[in-house]
Amino acid sequence: EDGEPLRLVQRRVSSWLENEIIFNRDLVGKAMSMRVAIVGHGAASKTLFQYIMGFDSKYTVRIGMDNCSISRFIFNKDGWYPICINDGAHLQKEAQGGLGSVDIW
């Protein structure tokens, strides 16, 4: 209730993305392909997805975002393309014992 409004969260995370990645002269000037991992809280991720996809902000709260899920996007000269959003397949493997036994407290 007393938290930061989502539009301000979006402004903060989208400014970071633009300044540090998209319009970073040190990165943009190099002819290469990069993979960048961005780790954040659900609300920040949702607002970033809304910014990337350009949909109406009223849908931001409707985006499913599970803990530890993975979302992937491609960004190139033509813009943003979603590959997957809220993928939790890696968590199901662990729950089934496929990755060994891990206790997290």
Biopython code that builds the backbone (N, CA, C, O; Angstrom):
import numpy as np
from Bio.PDB.StructureBuilder import StructureBuilder

atoms = [
    (1, "GLU", "N", (0.817, -1.197, 0.000)),
    (1, "GLU", "CA", (0.000, 0.000, 0.000)),
    (1, "GLU", "C", (0.862, 1.264, 0.000)),
    (1, "GLU", "O", (0.577, 2.212, -0.731)),
    (2, "ASP", "N", (1.914, 1.275, 0.818)),
    (2, "ASP", "CA", (2.791, 2.448, 0.879)),
    (2, "ASP", "C", (3.998, 2.296, -0.034)),
    (2, "ASP", "O", (4.944, 3.078, 0.058)),
    (3, "GLY", "N", (3.978, 1.301, -0.913)),
    (3, "GLY", "CA", (5.117, 1.035, -1.789)),
    (3, "GLY", "C", (5.178, 2.002, -2.960)),
    (3, "GLY", "O", (4.306, 2.850, -3.152)),
    (4, "GLU", "N", (6.225, 1.842, -3.721)),
    (4, "GLU", "CA", (6.457, 2.666, -4.906)),
    (4, "GLU", "C", (5.418, 2.330, -5.983)),
    (4, "GLU", "O", (5.186, 1.154, -6.262)),
    (5, "PRO", "N", (4.793, 3.339, -6.586)),
    (5, "PRO", "CA", (3.819, 3.072, -7.664)),
    (5, "PRO", "C", (4.484, 2.327, -8.830)),
    (5, "PRO", "O", (5.654, 2.561, -9.133)),
    (6, "LEU", "N", (3.734, 1.434, -9.478)),
    (6, "LEU", "CA", (4.291, 0.637, -10.566)),
    (6, "LEU", "C", (4.845, 1.497, -11.699)),
    (6, "LEU", "O", (5.839, 1.123, -12.320)),
    (7, "ARG", "N", (4.231, 2.627, -11.977)),
    (7, "ARG", "CA", (4.742, 3.463, -13.070)),
    (7, "ARG", "C", (6.121, 4.017, -12.752)),
    (7, "ARG", "O", (6.928, 4.220, -13.658)),
    (8, "LEU", "N", (6.404, 4.267, -11.470)),
    (8, "LEU", "CA", (7.736, 4.724, -11.078)),
    (8, "LEU", "C", (8.741, 3.576, -11.093)),
    (8, "LEU", "O", (9.909, 3.770, -11.430)),
    (9, "VAL", "N", (8.283, 2.384, -10.727)),
    (9, "VAL", "CA", (9.143, 1.205, -10.828)),
    (9, "VAL", "C", (9.525, 0.993, -12.285)),
    (9, "VAL", "O", (10.692, 0.759, -12.602)),
    (10, "GLN", "N", (8.536, 1.076, -13.171)),
    (10, "GLN", "CA", (8.811, 0.897, -14.594)),
    (10, "GLN", "C", (9.783, 1.942, -15.110)),
    (10, "GLN", "O", (10.695, 1.611, -15.868)),
    (11, "ARG", "N", (9.610, 3.182, -14.721)),
    (11, "ARG", "CA", (10.510, 4.239, -15.162)),
    (11, "ARG", "C", (11.942, 3.930, -14.724)),
    (11, "ARG", "O", (12.887, 4.106, -15.493)),
    (12, "ARG", "N", (12.089, 3.469, -13.482)),
    (12, "ARG", "CA", (13.411, 3.172, -12.947)),
    (12, "ARG", "C", (14.067, 1.992, -13.673)),
    (12, "ARG", "O", (15.230, 2.080, -14.067)),
    (13, "VAL", "N", (13.330, 0.888, -13.853)),
    (13, "VAL", "CA", (13.939, -0.293, -14.476)),
    (13, "VAL", "C", (14.138, -0.108, -15.981)),
    (13, "VAL", "O", (15.123, -0.598, -16.533)),
    (14, "SER", "N", (13.230, 0.582, -16.645)),
    (14, "SER", "CA", (13.407, 0.804, -18.089)),
    (14, "SER", "C", (14.553, 1.784, -18.353)),
    (14, "SER", "O", (15.278, 1.628, -19.336)),
    (15, "SER", "N", (14.724, 2.779, -17.500)),
    (15, "SER", "CA", (15.865, 3.700, -17.636)),
    (15, "SER", "C", (17.175, 2.949, -17.444)),
    (15, "SER", "O", (18.147, 3.174, -18.166)),
    (16, "TRP", "N", (17.188, 2.050, -16.455)),
    (16, "TRP", "CA", (18.394, 1.247, -16.236)),
    (16, "TRP", "C", (18.707, 0.408, -17.474)),
    (16, "TRP", "O", (19.851, 0.376, -17.926)),
    (17, "LEU", "N", (17.700, -0.268, -18.023)),
    (17, "LEU", "CA", (17.900, -1.114, -19.197)),
    (17, "LEU", "C", (18.432, -0.300, -20.377)),
    (17, "LEU", "O", (19.374, -0.721, -21.048)),
    (18, "GLU", "N", (17.846, 0.838, -20.623)),
    (18, "GLU", "CA", (18.287, 1.679, -21.733)),
    (18, "GLU", "C", (19.709, 2.194, -21.522)),
    (18, "GLU", "O", (20.538, 2.122, -22.429)),
    (19, "ASN", "N", (19.990, 2.710, -20.332)),
    (19, "ASN", "CA", (21.299, 3.312, -20.066)),
    (19, "ASN", "C", (22.426, 2.285, -19.995)),
    (19, "ASN", "O", (23.522, 2.525, -20.503)),
    (20, "GLU", "N", (22.161, 1.158, -19.374)),
    (20, "GLU", "CA", (23.222, 0.174, -19.148)),
    (20, "GLU", "C", (23.391, -0.834, -20.281)),
    (20, "GLU", "O", (24.477, -1.386, -20.459)),
    (21, "ILE", "N", (22.331, -1.078, -21.047)),
    (21, "ILE", "CA", (22.406, -2.107, -22.080)),
    (21, "ILE", "C", (22.138, -1.549, -23.478)),
    (21, "ILE", "O", (23.036, -1.541, -24.320)),
    (22, "ILE", "N", (20.928, -1.088, -23.730)),
    (22, "ILE", "CA", (20.508, -0.756, -25.086)),
    (22, "ILE", "C", (21.284, 0.409, -25.694)),
    (22, "ILE", "O", (21.733, 0.321, -26.837)),
    (23, "PHE", "N", (21.446, 1.492, -24.947)),
    (23, "PHE", "CA", (22.118, 2.675, -25.488)),
    (23, "PHE", "C", (23.504, 2.889, -24.886)),
    (23, "PHE", "O", (24.041, 3.995, -24.951)),
    (24, "ASN", "N", (24.079, 1.857, -24.309)),
    (24, "ASN", "CA", (25.419, 1.928, -23.751)),
    (24, "ASN", "C", (26.423, 1.951, -24.909)),
    (24, "ASN", "O", (26.570, 0.960, -25.624)),
    (25, "ARG", "N", (27.103, 3.068, -25.090)),
    (25, "ARG", "CA", (28.010, 3.228, -26.242)),
    (25, "ARG", "C", (29.118, 2.181, -26.265)),
    (25, "ARG", "O", (29.534, 1.746, -27.339)),
    (26, "ASP", "N", (29.594, 1.776, -25.102)),
    (26, "ASP", "CA", (30.649, 0.763, -25.055)),
    (26, "ASP", "C", (30.162, -0.584, -25.581)),
    (26, "ASP", "O", (30.936, -1.334, -26.175)),
    (27, "LEU", "N", (28.896, -0.892, -25.369)),
    (27, "LEU", "CA", (28.343, -2.164, -25.841)),
    (27, "LEU", "C", (27.814, -2.070, -27.259)),
    (27, "LEU", "O", (28.047, -2.969, -28.067)),
    (28, "VAL", "N", (27.106, -0.995, -27.574)),
    (28, "VAL", "CA", (26.459, -0.849, -28.881)),
    (28, "VAL", "C", (27.480, -0.773, -30.009)),
    (28, "VAL", "O", (27.210, -1.232, -31.119)),
    (29, "GLY", "N", (28.640, -0.204, -29.739)),
    (29, "GLY", "CA", (29.650, -0.029, -30.779)),
    (29, "GLY", "C", (30.350, -1.306, -31.190)),
    (29, "GLY", "O", (31.087, -1.310, -32.176)),
    (30, "LYS", "N", (30.143, -2.379, -30.470)),
    (30, "LYS", "CA", (30.805, -3.645, -30.773)),
    (30, "LYS", "C", (29.887, -4.537, -31.603)),
    (30, "LYS", "O", (28.698, -4.674, -31.317)),
    (31, "ALA", "N", (30.464, -5.134, -32.628)),
    (31, "ALA", "CA", (29.698, -6.061, -33.469)),
    (31, "ALA", "C", (29.760, -7.441, -32.839)),
    (31, "ALA", "O", (30.639, -8.240, -33.160)),
    (32, "MET", "N", (28.828, -7.716, -31.946)),
    (32, "MET", "CA", (28.814, -9.002, -31.269)),
    (32, "MET", "C", (27.420, -9.311, -30.759)),
    (32, "MET", "O", (26.556, -8.439, -30.671)),
    (33, "SER", "N", (27.231, -10.556, -30.432)),
    (33, "SER", "CA", (25.995, -10.995, -29.824)),
    (33, "SER", "C", (26.261, -11.155, -28.333)),
    (33, "SER", "O", (27.326, -11.633, -27.943)),
    (34, "MET", "N", (25.301, -10.760, -27.493)),
    (34, "MET", "CA", (25.475, -10.855, -26.048)),
    (34, "MET", "C", (24.286, -11.553, -25.426)),
    (34, "MET", "O", (23.176, -11.542, -25.958)),
    (35, "ARG", "N", (24.548, -12.153, -24.300)),
    (35, "ARG", "CA", (23.488, -12.671, -23.441)),
    (35, "ARG", "C", (23.596, -11.914, -22.135)),
    (35, "ARG", "O", (24.672, -11.821, -21.544)),
    (36, "VAL", "N", (22.482, -11.377, -21.693)),
    (36, "VAL", "CA", (22.457, -10.587, -20.469)),
    (36, "VAL", "C", (21.416, -11.196, -19.542)),
    (36, "VAL", "O", (20.287, -11.460, -19.957)),
    (37, "ALA", "N", (21.790, -11.416, -18.302)),
    (37, "ALA", "CA", (20.851, -11.915, -17.297)),
    (37, "ALA", "C", (20.468, -10.751, -16.396)),
    (37, "ALA", "O", (21.329, -10.045, -15.872)),
    (38, "ILE", "N", (19.191, -10.566, -16.228)),
    (38, "ILE", "CA", (18.667, -9.544, -15.326)),
    (38, "ILE", "C", (17.862, -10.269, -14.260)),
    (38, "ILE", "O", (16.933, -11.014, -14.572)),
    (39, "VAL", "N", (18.216, -10.051, -13.024)),
    (39, "VAL", "CA", (17.544, -10.711, -11.909)),
    (39, "VAL", "C", (16.822, -9.650, -11.098)),
    (39, "VAL", "O", (17.413, -8.633, -10.735)),
    (40, "GLY", "N", (15.548, -9.881, -10.813)),
    (40, "GLY", "CA", (14.804, -8.880, -10.064)),
    (40, "GLY", "C", (13.554, -9.450, -9.433)),
    (40, "GLY", "O", (13.233, -10.628, -9.590)),
    (41, "HIS", "N", (12.871, -8.603, -8.732)),
    (41, "HIS", "CA", (11.615, -8.966, -8.085)),
    (41, "HIS", "C", (10.485, -8.999, -9.113)),
    (41, "HIS", "O", (10.601, -8.426, -10.196)),
    (42, "GLY", "N", (9.403, -9.671, -8.763)),
    (42, "GLY", "CA", (8.282, -9.847, -9.676)),
    (42, "GLY", "C", (7.690, -8.551, -10.193)),
    (42, "GLY", "O", (7.439, -8.428, -11.392)),
    (43, "ALA", "N", (7.459, -7.579, -9.317)),
    (43, "ALA", "CA", (6.844, -6.322, -9.752)),
    (43, "ALA", "C", (7.758, -5.591, -10.734)),
    (43, "ALA", "O", (7.290, -5.058, -11.740)),
    (44, "ALA", "N", (9.051, -5.565, -10.447)),
    (44, "ALA", "CA", (9.996, -4.904, -11.353)),
    (44, "ALA", "C", (10.039, -5.629, -12.693)),
    (44, "ALA", "O", (10.074, -4.991, -13.745)),
    (45, "SER", "N", (10.037, -6.953, -12.658)),
    (45, "SER", "CA", (10.046, -7.733, -13.902)),
    (45, "SER", "C", (8.781, -7.495, -14.710)),
    (45, "SER", "O", (8.843, -7.317, -15.926)),
    (46, "LYS", "N", (7.644, -7.490, -14.047)),
    (46, "LYS", "CA", (6.378, -7.243, -14.752)),
    (46, "LYS", "C", (6.371, -5.884, -15.441)),
    (46, "LYS", "O", (5.939, -5.774, -16.589)),
    (47, "THR", "N", (6.845, -4.852, -14.753)),
    (47, "THR", "CA", (6.846, -3.521, -15.368)),
    (47, "THR", "C", (7.849, -3.455, -16.510)),
    (47, "THR", "O", (7.623, -2.753, -17.496)),
    (48, "LEU", "N", (8.950, -4.178, -16.386)),
    (48, "LEU", "CA", (9.918, -4.220, -17.477)),
    (48, "LEU", "C", (9.319, -4.917, -18.694)),
    (48, "LEU", "O", (9.529, -4.473, -19.823)),
    (49, "PHE", "N", (8.575, -6.002, -18.479)),
    (49, "PHE", "CA", (7.929, -6.694, -19.588)),
    (49, "PHE", "C", (6.895, -5.793, -20.261)),
    (49, "PHE", "O", (6.772, -5.792, -21.486)),
    (50, "GLN", "N", (6.160, -5.032, -19.466)),
    (50, "GLN", "CA", (5.173, -4.106, -20.017)),
    (50, "GLN", "C", (5.865, -3.060, -20.888)),
    (50, "GLN", "O", (5.365, -2.712, -21.958)),
    (51, "TYR", "N", (6.989, -2.570, -20.442)),
    (51, "TYR", "CA", (7.778, -1.596, -21.211)),
    (51, "TYR", "C", (8.284, -2.224, -22.512)),
    (51, "TYR", "O", (8.153, -1.636, -23.586)),
    (52, "ILE", "N", (8.863, -3.427, -22.404)),
    (52, "ILE", "CA", (9.425, -4.110, -23.572)),
    (52, "ILE", "C", (8.343, -4.420, -24.601)),
    (52, "ILE", "O", (8.542, -4.199, -25.796)),
    (53, "MET", "N", (7.208, -4.926, -24.151)),
    (53, "MET", "CA", (6.161, -5.353, -25.071)),
    (53, "MET", "C", (5.243, -4.219, -25.509)),
    (53, "MET", "O", (4.551, -4.333, -26.520)),
    (54, "GLY", "N", (5.237, -3.123, -24.750)),
    (54, "GLY", "CA", (4.456, -1.960, -25.139)),
    (54, "GLY", "C", (2.960, -2.091, -24.935)),
    (54, "GLY", "O", (2.193, -1.371, -25.575)),
    (55, "PHE", "N", (2.521, -2.988, -24.063)),
    (55, "PHE", "CA", (1.083, -3.100, -23.854)),
    (55, "PHE", "C", (0.620, -2.149, -22.754)),
    (55, "PHE", "O", (1.431, -1.585, -22.019)),
    (56, "ASP", "N", (-0.671, -1.985, -22.657)),
    (56, "ASP", "CA", (-1.274, -1.067, -21.703)),
    (56, "ASP", "C", (-0.882, -1.436, -20.275)),
    (56, "ASP", "O", (-0.854, -2.615, -19.922)),
    (57, "SER", "N", (-0.583, -0.438, -19.462)),
    (57, "SER", "CA", (-0.108, -0.682, -18.100)),
    (57, "SER", "C", (-1.149, -1.368, -17.216)),
    (57, "SER", "O", (-0.780, -1.965, -16.204)),
    (58, "LYS", "N", (-2.428, -1.302, -17.561)),
    (58, "LYS", "CA", (-3.443, -1.967, -16.735)),
    (58, "LYS", "C", (-3.290, -3.486, -16.751)),
    (58, "LYS", "O", (-3.842, -4.168, -15.887)),
    (59, "TYR", "N", (-2.544, -4.029, -17.728)),
    (59, "TYR", "CA", (-2.328, -5.470, -17.808)),
    (59, "TYR", "C", (-1.097, -5.929, -17.027)),
    (59, "TYR", "O", (-0.860, -7.130, -16.899)),
    (60, "THR", "N", (-0.319, -4.989, -16.509)),
    (60, "THR", "CA", (0.906, -5.343, -15.795)),
    (60, "THR", "C", (0.627, -6.291, -14.634)),
    (60, "THR", "O", (1.361, -7.260, -14.440)),
    (61, "VAL", "N", (-0.411, -6.028, -13.869)),
    (61, "VAL", "CA", (-0.717, -6.869, -12.703)),
    (61, "VAL", "C", (-1.244, -8.251, -13.110)),
    (61, "VAL", "O", (-1.310, -9.155, -12.277)),
    (62, "ARG", "N", (-1.613, -8.418, -14.362)),
    (62, "ARG", "CA", (-2.151, -9.703, -14.830)),
    (62, "ARG", "C", (-1.074, -10.654, -15.342)),
    (62, "ARG", "O", (-1.371, -11.807, -15.655)),
    (63, "ILE", "N", (0.150, -10.199, -15.430)),
    (63, "ILE", "CA", (1.233, -11.065, -15.891)),
    (63, "ILE", "C", (1.579, -12.046, -14.784)),
    (63, "ILE", "O", (1.837, -11.637, -13.651)),
    (64, "GLY", "N", (1.587, -13.328, -15.096)),
    (64, "GLY", "CA", (1.996, -14.329, -14.121)),
    (64, "GLY", "C", (3.500, -14.306, -13.950)),
    (64, "GLY", "O", (4.240, -14.294, -14.934)),
    (65, "MET", "N", (3.957, -14.299, -12.712)),
    (65, "MET", "CA", (5.395, -14.258, -12.450)),
    (65, "MET", "C", (5.683, -15.092, -11.210)),
    (65, "MET", "O", (5.575, -14.607, -10.083)),
    (66, "ASP", "N", (6.052, -16.355, -11.430)),
    (66, "ASP", "CA", (6.364, -17.248, -10.323)),
    (66, "ASP", "C", (7.772, -16.987, -9.817)),
    (66, "ASP", "O", (8.637, -16.527, -10.563)),
    (67, "ASN", "N", (7.995, -17.287, -8.535)),
    (67, "ASN", "CA", (9.337, -17.165, -7.975)),
    (67, "ASN", "C", (10.301, -18.055, -8.745)),
    (67, "ASN", "O", (9.998, -19.214, -9.031)),
    (68, "CYS", "N", (11.440, -17.517, -9.070)),
    (68, "CYS", "CA", (12.539, -18.239, -9.746)),
    (68, "CYS", "C", (12.218, -18.618, -11.188)),
    (68, "CYS", "O", (12.925, -19.440, -11.771)),
    (69, "SER", "N", (11.182, -18.049, -11.771)),
    (69, "SER", "CA", (10.870, -18.356, -13.170)),
    (69, "SER", "C", (11.850, -17.628, -14.086)),
    (69, "SER", "O", (12.529, -16.687, -13.675)),
    (70, "ILE", "N", (11.907, -18.080, -15.319)),
    (70, "ILE", "CA", (12.803, -17.501, -16.318)),
    (70, "ILE", "C", (11.963, -16.949, -17.459)),
    (70, "ILE", "O", (11.039, -17.601, -17.947)),
    (71, "SER", "N", (12.305, -15.733, -17.873)),
    (71, "SER", "CA", (11.696, -15.125, -19.052)),
    (71, "SER", "C", (12.828, -14.723, -19.987)),
    (71, "SER", "O", (13.849, -14.190, -19.553)),
    (72, "ARG", "N", (12.634, -14.983, -21.263)),
    (72, "ARG", "CA", (13.690, -14.692, -22.238)),
    (72, "ARG", "C", (13.138, -13.826, -23.361)),
    (72, "ARG", "O", (12.020, -14.019, -23.840)),
    (73, "PHE", "N", (13.962, -12.866, -23.763)),
    (73, "PHE", "CA", (13.631, -11.971, -24.863)),
    (73, "PHE", "C", (14.834, -11.849, -25.773)),
    (73, "PHE", "O", (15.975, -12.016, -25.341)),
    (74, "ILE", "N", (14.575, -11.558, -27.025)),
    (74, "ILE", "CA", (15.630, -11.200, -27.970)),
    (74, "ILE", "C", (15.426, -9.734, -28.318)),
    (74, "ILE", "O", (14.303, -9.287, -28.554)),
    (75, "PHE", "N", (16.523, -8.996, -28.346)),
    (75, "PHE", "CA", (16.488, -7.599, -28.780)),
    (75, "PHE", "C", (17.483, -7.461, -29.925)),
    (75, "PHE", "O", (18.650, -7.831, -29.799)),
    (76, "ASN", "N", (17.002, -6.919, -31.047)),
    (76, "ASN", "CA", (17.889, -6.657, -32.178)),
    (76, "ASN", "C", (17.449, -5.366, -32.860)),
    (76, "ASN", "O", (16.647, -4.614, -32.308)),
    (77, "LYS", "N", (17.961, -5.111, -34.038)),
    (77, "LYS", "CA", (17.655, -3.850, -34.739)),
    (77, "LYS", "C", (16.165, -3.682, -35.020)),
    (77, "LYS", "O", (15.705, -2.562, -35.243)),
    (78, "ASP", "N", (15.403, -4.778, -35.013)),
    (78, "ASP", "CA", (13.975, -4.719, -35.274)),
    (78, "ASP", "C", (13.128, -4.586, -34.008)),
    (78, "ASP", "O", (11.910, -4.430, -34.094)),
    (79, "GLY", "N", (13.762, -4.645, -32.836)),
    (79, "GLY", "CA", (13.025, -4.478, -31.586)),
    (79, "GLY", "C", (13.063, -5.718, -30.706)),
    (79, "GLY", "O", (13.971, -6.543, -30.807)),
    (80, "TRP", "N", (12.065, -5.834, -29.845)),
    (80, "TRP", "CA", (11.980, -6.903, -28.857)),
    (80, "TRP", "C", (11.112, -8.051, -29.344)),
    (80, "TRP", "O", (10.102, -7.842, -30.016)),
    (81, "TYR", "N", (11.518, -9.268, -28.998)),
    (81, "TYR", "CA", (10.754, -10.468, -29.300)),
    (81, "TYR", "C", (10.744, -11.368, -28.068)),
    (81, "TYR", "O", (11.810, -11.760, -27.594)),
    (82, "PRO", "N", (9.566, -11.705, -27.537)),
    (82, "PRO", "CA", (9.524, -12.624, -26.390)),
    (82, "PRO", "C", (9.771, -14.053, -26.846)),
    (82, "PRO", "O", (9.226, -14.493, -27.858)),
    (83, "ILE", "N", (10.583, -14.764, -26.106)),
    (83, "ILE", "CA", (10.836, -16.182, -26.358)),
    (83, "ILE", "C", (10.009, -17.017, -25.386)),
    (83, "ILE", "O", (9.349, -17.976, -25.786)),
    (84, "CYS", "N", (10.048, -16.649, -24.115)),
    (84, "CYS", "CA", (9.216, -17.302, -23.110)),
    (84, "CYS", "C", (9.044, -16.348, -21.929)),
    (84, "CYS", "O", (9.919, -15.529, -21.647)),
    (85, "ILE", "N", (7.919, -16.463, -21.252)),
    (85, "ILE", "CA", (7.644, -15.644, -20.073)),
    (85, "ILE", "C", (7.163, -16.579, -18.966)),
    (85, "ILE", "O", (6.277, -17.410, -19.167)),
    (86, "ASN", "N", (7.776, -16.417, -17.788)),
    (86, "ASN", "CA", (7.379, -17.163, -16.597)),
    (86, "ASN", "C", (7.583, -18.676, -16.751)),
    (86, "ASN", "O", (6.737, -19.462, -16.325)),
    (87, "ASP", "N", (8.689, -19.079, -17.351)),
    (87, "ASP", "CA", (9.002, -20.490, -17.531)),
    (87, "ASP", "C", (9.525, -21.073, -16.219)),
    (87, "ASP", "O", (10.511, -20.584, -15.668)),
    (88, "GLY", "N", (8.873, -22.103, -15.729)),
    (88, "GLY", "CA", (9.278, -22.737, -14.480)),
    (88, "GLY", "C", (9.641, -24.206, -14.651)),
    (88, "GLY", "O", (9.656, -24.953, -13.674)),
    (89, "ALA", "N", (9.932, -24.630, -15.876)),
    (89, "ALA", "CA", (10.232, -26.042, -16.126)),
    (89, "ALA", "C", (11.421, -26.524, -15.306)),
    (89, "ALA", "O", (11.439, -27.669, -14.854)),
    (90, "HIS", "N", (12.410, -25.664, -15.110)),
    (90, "HIS", "CA", (13.587, -26.058, -14.331)),
    (90, "HIS", "C", (13.228, -26.322, -12.868)),
    (90, "HIS", "O", (13.917, -27.086, -12.194)),
    (91, "LEU", "N", (12.172, -25.706, -12.380)),
    (91, "LEU", "CA", (11.737, -25.926, -11.000)),
    (91, "LEU", "C", (11.007, -27.256, -10.861)),
    (91, "LEU", "O", (11.098, -27.906, -9.820)),
    (92, "GLN", "N", (10.294, -27.661, -11.885)),
    (92, "GLN", "CA", (9.583, -28.935, -11.857)),
    (92, "GLN", "C", (10.552, -30.100, -11.811)),
    (92, "GLN", "O", (10.281, -31.096, -11.141)),
    (93, "LYS", "N", (11.665, -30.000, -12.500)),
    (93, "LYS", "CA", (12.676, -31.055, -12.478)),
    (93, "LYS", "C", (13.223, -31.229, -11.068)),
    (93, "LYS", "O", (13.411, -32.353, -10.602)),
    (94, "GLU", "N", (13.475, -30.122, -10.399)),
    (94, "GLU", "CA", (14.004, -30.199, -9.040)),
    (94, "GLU", "C", (12.962, -30.795, -8.101)),
    (94, "GLU", "O", (13.299, -31.597, -7.230)),
    (95, "ALA", "N", (11.719, -30.415, -8.268)),
    (95, "ALA", "CA", (10.650, -30.938, -7.412)),
    (95, "ALA", "C", (10.498, -32.449, -7.591)),
    (95, "ALA", "O", (10.093, -33.150, -6.664)),
    (96, "GLN", "N", (10.823, -32.943, -8.779)),
    (96, "GLN", "CA", (10.718, -34.371, -9.056)),
    (96, "GLN", "C", (11.998, -35.118, -8.673)),
    (96, "GLN", "O", (12.077, -36.335, -8.842)),
    (97, "GLY", "N", (12.986, -34.405, -8.165)),
    (97, "GLY", "CA", (14.229, -35.029, -7.763)),
    (97, "GLY", "C", (15.238, -35.144, -8.896)),
    (97, "GLY", "O", (16.252, -35.825, -8.744)),
    (98, "GLY", "N", (14.989, -34.503, -10.017)),
    (98, "GLY", "CA", (15.887, -34.595, -11.174)),
    (98, "GLY", "C", (17.195, -33.847, -11.010)),
    (98, "GLY", "O", (18.157, -34.144, -11.718)),
    (99, "LEU", "N", (17.264, -32.885, -10.099)),
    (99, "LEU", "CA", (18.502, -32.138, -9.932)),
    (99, "LEU", "C", (19.201, -32.468, -8.617)),
    (99, "LEU", "O", (20.121, -31.758, -8.212)),
    (100, "GLY", "N", (18.785, -33.516, -7.962)),
    (100, "GLY", "CA", (19.383, -33.844, -6.662)),
    (100, "GLY", "C", (18.572, -33.237, -5.547)),
    (100, "GLY", "O", (17.579, -32.549, -5.788)),
    (101, "SER", "N", (18.989, -33.487, -4.347)),
    (101, "SER", "CA", (18.272, -33.009, -3.176)),
    (101, "SER", "C", (18.895, -31.718, -2.671)),
    (101, "SER", "O", (20.091, -31.665, -2.386)),
    (102, "VAL", "N", (18.085, -30.688, -2.563)),
    (102, "VAL", "CA", (18.555, -29.393, -2.073)),
    (102, "VAL", "C", (17.538, -28.855, -1.086)),
    (102, "VAL", "O", (16.352, -28.761, -1.400)),
    (103, "ASP", "N", (17.990, -28.507, 0.090)),
    (103, "ASP", "CA", (17.133, -27.858, 1.074)),
    (103, "ASP", "C", (17.479, -26.379, 1.121)),
    (103, "ASP", "O", (18.642, -26.016, 1.297)),
    (104, "ILE", "N", (16.491, -25.538, 0.967)),
    (104, "ILE", "CA", (16.702, -24.091, 1.024)),
    (104, "ILE", "C", (15.877, -23.544, 2.174)),
    (104, "ILE", "O", (14.664, -23.752, 2.229)),
    (105, "TRP", "N", (16.519, -22.858, 3.077)),
    (105, "TRP", "CA", (15.853, -22.298, 4.243)),
    (105, "TRP", "C", (15.856, -20.810, 4.189)),
    (105, "TRP", "O", (15.336, -20.158, 5.094)),
]
sb = StructureBuilder()
sb.init_structure("model")
sb.init_model(0)
sb.init_chain("A")
sb.init_seg("    ")
for serial, (resi, resn, name, xyz) in enumerate(atoms, 1):
    if name == "N":
        sb.init_residue(resn, " ", resi, " ")
    sb.init_atom(name, np.array(xyz, "f"), 0.0, 1.0, " ", f" {name:<3s}", serial, name[0])
structure = sb.get_structure()
